[in-house]
Amino acid sequence: MTFGEAINAALRDLGLGETEISHDQYDRLFLQYANDAVLELSKDCRPVAHDEQVSVTAGEFSLSALAHPVYNLLRVRAGDRIYHTRAEGDVISLCADYTGQVRVTYEYYY
């Protein structure tokens, strides 16, 4: 079913007719509704990278060191300790002076 056919079926089901005027009147509204639905689905289907190892020097590491472009940083931990972070551009600062390996969990873009 094409987008135009979906609009026609919806207008018919709502009793608003299938004339070109009614189609033009509701086209933008249905398009916005469809775009909103795609955005909601993409939020629910966003992939997550779990426990990717990255090196930290003097409490900082770069997002570019990760395998995927980061959408949302979820957790940074070393062993059992979870670090609070602060971002400035591409650099993530741990709220501690730590050097070593950390495990990063984050949502990423395709």
Residue pairs with C-beta under 8 A, 6 or more apart in sequence:
1 9
3 30
3 31
3 34
4 23
6 30
7 23
7 26
7 27
7 30
8 18
8 23
10 26
10 30
11 17
11 18
11 22
11 23
11 26
12 18
16 22
16 26
46 71
46 107
46 108
47 68
47 107
47 108
47 110
48 74
48 105
48 106
48 107
48 108
49 66
49 67
49 68
49 104
49 105
49 106
49 107
49 108
50 105
51 103
51 104
51 105
52 66
52 67
52 103
52 104
52 105
52 106
53 101
53 102
53 103
53 104
54 61
54 65
54 66
54 101
54 102
54 104
55 61
55 65
55 100
55 101
56 78
56 94
56 98
56 99
56 100
56 101
56 102
57 99
58 97
58 99
59 93
59 94
59 95
59 96
59 97
59 98
59 99
60 91
60 92
60 93
60 94
61 91
61 92
61 102
62 90
62 91
62 92
63 70
63 73
63 90
63 91
63 92
64 90
66 104
66 106
66 108
68 106
68 108
68 109
69 108
69 109
70 106
70 107
70 108
70 109
71 106
71 107
71 108
71 109
72 106
72 107
73 85
73 87
73 92
73 104
73 106
74 105
74 106
74 107
75 82
75 104
75 105
76 82
76 83
76 85
76 92
76 94
76 102
76 103
76 104
76 105
77 83
77 102
77 103
78 98
78 100
78 101
78 102
78 103
83 94
83 95
83 96
83 98
83 102
84 94
84 95
85 92
85 93
85 94
85 95
86 92
86 93
86 95
87 93
94 102
